[in-house]
Structures are given as C-alpha cells and as structure tokens.
Amino acid sequence: MRTRSALAVSVLLVCVLLAGCSALLGDGNGDGASVGGTADLTPDASTFDYADGFGPDGVVDGSAAVESHQSGLIAAGSYATAYNYTLDTAEGTTVLDVEGRVDFDDTRVGQQVVFDRPNANGTVEIYRTDDTLYRRVETENDTSFRRRGQAFNAENLTALDPVRPLLSNISGYEASVGDRDGATVVVYEKDSSEGVDSFYGVRDSANITSFSGRFAVDADGVVRSASYELGYVVDGEERTLTVEYTVSAVGETSVSEPDWTDRA
C-alpha cells in the first residue's frame, strides 16, 4: 500500500520532471572550457554549420532551437543524460540529481532521481516501455512501487526542461566555436541578467538579479552540455539556482529493465 509520504514525494518529482524546476521555485560555474569538454575556442563563429534556430549571434529562433534539440536526439536513436538542480533559499538547500537513459529505437527509458530537501530526501526510479510506466519511490521510511499505462512520446523524452529557458527566454549570447571529443560545437555564453526574461517560476524579469551561463550545441542542434546560475528575488528573499547538464553516448545508449518492475 502506498503511504501518504510516498505519494507526496511522487507528486513532487512528477512536477519537477514535467515542468522543469517551477514547482521548487514557486514554493520554495563552470568556465567555457568545462562546458561540454570544449577546448581551443575561437571567437570566429561564422564557419560553424548551424542547426535551425541557432546562429553566430546566438539563438535566433527559440522555438526552432527547441525543435532542433528534440529532433536531433530522436534521429540519433538514443542518448544518456545527467543533470543537477541546486536551489539555495533562506529555508536551506534543495538538490535534485537526475540520470537518464533513453532508447528511442527500442522505446525504453530508465531514469533515477535523487532528491535532498531540507525536510525530505529519497530516490525515485522510473522505467518506461512503449505503453507502460513503472515507478519505484524510496524515502527514509518507505519504499513503494507503481505502474500505469502511458504511451511512449519521444518529444517529451528529450531532456529539454533544464535547457529550454536557455533557448527560449534569453537573448544576447556571445558565440565561439571549439572542438569536443573530435566533434565541432558552438559555445554560447552570457554573464548578465539583461535580456533574461521569464525563467522557470520567475515571472517578472525585474526580479532576476544575476545570470551567468554557457552551453554547447552540436551541428544537429543538440545541447550537449550546459552550466548556469540564476539569482532572483521572491517576496523579498534572495534565491540562487544553479544547473549542470550533460548529454552523452548519443546513438550509443541502451536501456535494461530493472529487477523491481514485477513488484509494481
């Protein structure tokens, strides 16, 4: 039987996974070389082969950039991702660590979310097939299992939430081109709150006090890595959100069924 605490944790994690970090924000650094492992950056970005939505002056069309990221990952067939949210408030620090593997060709997904809040911590594991979602939730006092029917929607499985604001809500990037693991990438950087609009649950851009971020994009439009920090004010309280994000093993990832699905 599912306990109330397990249900609350499940709801929290579903909100975070489906809606980025807005659930946390509403209630509650890296350098250029480190982003995506880039090296030998050059200021000349005119020679890069840009995907739709991207250009030498930054993100030129946010909607097209989002679509390029999604379609690039889906076309590759599979990928792995890892990302971290760290939110600092007067009540304490909330940390959310996510690791995921998606195989579009085999319609399978594996994901693990480890969360640590001032008043709760635990782990959520998710496994998906083409028509079923399995979930295991472990907290300090309980472990619960659940399954339900859910169609496999590739567009919703492209690890977009952590980087969507970078593509859709920010202007005025500086661009440079470099090499990452033998592949050419463009690195976009910005160190100013100017041109930063609605960001997660921060609806009024006047409440954003600082922003520093950079992300690397390949020629297919896939955001391979990102690192950013946002300072903002809610009800007079200063808060800071930092995010680290990577995509790897593109086209080289498989997903195995965990050993607990028969208990769901």
C-alpha positions as CSV (number, residue, x, y, z in Angstrom):
1,M,0.0,0.0,0.0
2,R,1.3,3.5,-0.9
3,T,1.8,5.8,2.1
4,R,0.9,9.5,2.1
5,S,4.6,10.4,2.3
6,A,5.4,8.3,-0.8
7,L,2.5,9.9,-2.7
8,A,3.7,13.4,-1.8
9,V,7.2,12.6,-3.0
10,S,5.9,11.1,-6.2
11,V,3.8,14.2,-6.9
12,L,6.8,16.5,-6.2
13,L,9.1,14.6,-8.6
14,V,6.5,14.4,-11.3
15,C,6.0,18.1,-11.1
16,V,9.7,18.7,-11.3
17,L,10.3,16.3,-14.2
18,L,7.3,17.5,-16.3
19,A,7.6,21.2,-15.6
20,G,11.3,21.9,-15.1
21,C,12.1,23.5,-11.7
22,S,9.0,25.7,-11.4
23,A,7.5,23.6,-8.6
24,L,10.5,24.2,-6.5
25,L,10.9,27.8,-7.4
26,G,7.3,28.6,-6.7
27,D,7.4,27.1,-3.2
28,G,10.4,27.2,-2.0
29,N,30.1,27.5,-12.7
30,G,31.9,26.4,-14.8
31,D,34.1,28.1,-17.4
32,G,33.8,27.9,-21.1
33,A,36.3,25.0,-21.4
34,S,34.4,22.9,-18.9
35,V,31.1,23.1,-20.7
36,G,30.9,20.0,-22.9
37,G,34.7,19.5,-22.6
38,T,35.3,22.1,-25.2
39,A,38.9,23.3,-26.0
40,D,40.7,25.7,-28.3
41,L,37.8,28.1,-28.5
42,T,37.9,30.6,-31.3
43,P,35.9,33.9,-31.5
44,D,35.1,33.2,-35.2
45,A,31.7,31.5,-35.1
46,S,30.8,32.2,-38.8
47,T,32.2,28.9,-40.1
48,F,30.0,26.7,-37.9
49,D,27.3,24.6,-39.6
50,Y,24.3,25.8,-37.5
51,A,21.1,23.9,-37.0
52,D,17.8,25.6,-37.3
53,G,17.3,28.2,-34.6
54,F,21.0,28.8,-33.9
55,G,23.4,31.3,-35.4
56,P,26.7,33.1,-34.9
57,D,24.9,35.9,-32.9
58,G,23.2,33.5,-30.6
59,V,19.8,31.7,-30.5
60,V,17.9,33.3,-33.4
61,D,14.6,31.4,-33.0
62,G,13.9,29.8,-29.7
63,S,11.1,27.5,-31.0
64,A,13.2,26.3,-33.8
65,A,16.2,25.7,-31.5
66,V,14.0,23.6,-29.2
67,E,12.7,21.6,-32.1
68,S,16.3,21.1,-33.4
69,H,17.4,19.7,-30.0
70,Q,14.5,17.4,-29.8
71,S,14.7,16.1,-33.4
72,G,18.4,15.8,-33.3
73,L,18.3,13.4,-30.3
74,I,15.3,11.4,-31.6
75,A,17.1,11.0,-35.0
76,A,20.2,9.7,-33.2
77,G,18.2,6.9,-31.8
78,S,19.3,7.0,-28.1
79,Y,21.3,9.1,-25.6
80,A,22.2,9.3,-21.9
81,T,21.9,12.4,-19.7
82,A,22.8,13.7,-16.3
83,Y,21.8,17.0,-14.7
84,N,21.6,18.7,-11.3
85,Y,19.5,21.4,-9.9
86,T,20.7,23.2,-6.7
87,L,18.4,25.7,-5.2
88,D,19.5,27.9,-2.3
89,T,16.9,29.7,-0.2
90,A,16.6,31.0,3.4
91,E,15.0,27.7,4.3
92,G,18.0,25.7,3.1
93,T,19.3,24.0,0.0
94,T,17.4,21.6,-2.3
95,V,19.4,19.4,-4.6
96,L,17.9,17.3,-7.4
97,D,20.2,14.9,-9.3
98,V,18.9,13.2,-12.4
99,E,20.4,10.4,-14.5
100,G,18.6,9.0,-17.5
101,R,19.0,6.7,-20.5
102,V,16.6,6.8,-23.5
103,D,16.5,4.3,-26.3
104,F,14.0,5.7,-28.9
105,D,14.6,2.8,-31.3
106,D,13.6,0.3,-28.6
107,T,11.0,2.6,-26.9
108,R,12.6,2.2,-23.4
109,V,13.6,4.7,-20.8
110,G,15.4,4.4,-17.5
111,Q,15.7,7.2,-15.0
112,Q,16.9,7.8,-11.5
113,V,16.2,10.9,-9.5
114,V,17.9,11.6,-6.1
115,F,16.4,14.5,-4.2
116,D,17.5,16.1,-1.0
117,R,15.4,18.9,0.5
118,P,15.6,20.5,4.0
119,N,12.6,18.3,5.1
120,A,12.8,15.3,2.9
121,N,15.1,13.1,0.8
122,G,14.9,10.0,-1.2
123,T,15.2,8.3,-4.6
124,V,12.8,7.8,-7.5
125,E,13.4,5.3,-10.2
126,I,11.4,5.2,-13.4
127,Y,11.3,2.6,-16.2
128,R,9.2,3.0,-19.4
129,T,8.3,0.8,-22.2
130,D,6.2,1.6,-25.3
131,D,3.0,1.6,-23.3
132,T,3.7,1.3,-19.5
133,L,5.5,3.4,-16.9
134,Y,6.9,1.8,-13.7
135,R,7.9,3.8,-10.7
136,R,9.8,3.0,-7.5
137,V,9.9,5.6,-4.7
138,E,12.2,5.1,-1.8
139,T,12.2,7.5,1.2
140,E,13.6,7.3,4.7
141,N,10.5,5.5,6.0
142,D,9.0,3.7,3.0
143,T,9.5,2.1,-0.4
144,S,6.6,1.9,-2.8
145,F,6.0,0.7,-6.4
146,R,3.5,1.6,-9.0
147,R,2.8,1.0,-12.7
148,R,0.3,2.7,-15.1
149,G,-0.4,2.8,-18.7
150,Q,1.3,5.6,-20.6
151,A,2.2,6.0,-24.2
152,F,5.8,6.5,-25.3
153,N,6.1,10.1,-26.5
154,A,9.5,10.7,-28.0
155,E,9.2,14.5,-28.0
156,N,8.6,14.5,-24.2
157,L,11.7,12.4,-23.6
158,T,14.5,14.7,-24.8
159,A,15.8,16.1,-21.5
160,L,14.6,19.5,-22.6
161,D,13.5,21.0,-19.3
162,P,16.9,22.0,-17.9
163,V,17.9,23.8,-21.1
164,R,14.6,25.1,-22.5
165,P,15.0,28.5,-20.8
166,L,18.4,29.0,-22.4
167,L,16.9,28.5,-25.8
168,S,13.6,30.3,-25.4
169,N,14.0,33.0,-22.7
170,I,17.4,34.6,-23.1
171,S,19.0,36.8,-25.8
172,G,22.4,38.4,-26.3
173,Y,24.7,35.4,-26.2
174,E,28.3,35.5,-27.3
175,A,29.3,32.6,-29.6
176,S,32.6,30.8,-30.2
177,V,33.5,27.5,-31.8
178,G,35.6,24.7,-30.5
179,D,36.3,21.0,-30.5
180,R,34.8,18.5,-28.2
181,D,35.9,14.9,-28.4
182,G,36.6,15.3,-32.1
183,A,33.3,17.0,-32.8
184,T,32.9,20.7,-33.5
185,V,30.5,22.5,-31.2
186,V,29.4,26.1,-30.8
187,V,29.5,27.5,-27.3
188,Y,27.1,30.3,-26.3
189,E,28.0,32.4,-23.2
190,K,26.2,35.1,-21.3
191,D,27.2,36.9,-18.0
192,S,24.4,39.4,-17.5
193,S,20.8,39.5,-16.4
194,E,20.0,41.8,-19.3
195,G,17.8,40.1,-21.8
196,V,16.8,37.3,-19.4
197,D,13.0,37.0,-19.4
198,S,10.6,34.7,-17.6
199,F,12.8,31.9,-16.2
200,Y,11.0,28.8,-14.7
201,G,8.7,30.3,-12.0
202,V,10.3,33.7,-12.0
203,R,7.5,35.6,-13.9
204,D,8.8,39.1,-13.6
205,S,12.3,39.7,-15.2
206,A,12.8,42.6,-12.8
207,N,13.1,40.1,-10.0
208,I,16.1,38.4,-11.7
209,T,19.2,39.9,-10.2
210,S,22.0,38.0,-11.9
211,F,22.7,35.4,-14.6
212,S,25.8,33.6,-15.8
213,G,25.6,30.7,-18.2
214,R,27.0,28.8,-21.1
215,F,26.0,25.9,-23.2
216,A,27.5,23.8,-26.1
217,V,25.5,22.8,-29.2
218,D,26.5,20.4,-31.9
219,A,25.7,20.8,-35.7
220,D,22.4,18.8,-35.3
221,G,21.2,21.3,-32.7
222,V,21.5,19.0,-29.7
223,V,22.5,20.8,-26.5
224,R,25.4,18.6,-25.4
225,S,26.1,20.4,-22.1
226,A,25.1,23.5,-20.1
227,S,26.0,25.3,-16.9
228,Y,24.3,28.3,-15.5
229,E,23.5,30.2,-12.3
230,L,20.5,32.4,-11.7
231,G,20.0,34.9,-8.9
232,Y,16.5,36.2,-8.2
233,V,14.1,37.6,-5.6
234,V,10.8,36.1,-4.3
235,D,8.8,38.1,-1.7
236,G,12.0,40.0,-0.8
237,E,14.1,36.8,-0.4
238,E,17.2,36.3,-2.4
239,R,17.5,32.8,-4.0
240,T,20.0,31.1,-6.2
241,L,19.5,28.3,-8.7
242,T,22.5,26.5,-10.3
243,V,22.1,23.9,-13.0
244,E,24.7,21.5,-14.5
245,Y,23.6,19.4,-17.6
246,T,25.2,16.9,-19.9
247,V,24.1,14.7,-22.8
248,S,26.4,11.8,-23.8
249,A,26.5,8.5,-25.6
250,V,24.3,9.9,-28.4
251,G,23.3,7.0,-30.6
252,E,25.1,4.5,-28.4
253,T,22.8,4.0,-25.4
254,S,20.6,1.0,-24.4
255,V,18.2,0.6,-21.5
256,S,17.8,-2.6,-19.4
257,E,14.7,-3.5,-17.4
258,P,15.4,-3.1,-13.6
259,D,14.8,-6.1,-11.3
260,W,11.9,-4.4,-9.4
261,T,9.3,-4.0,-12.1
262,D,7.4,-7.2,-11.2
263,R,6.6,-5.6,-7.8
264,A,4.9,-2.6,-9.4
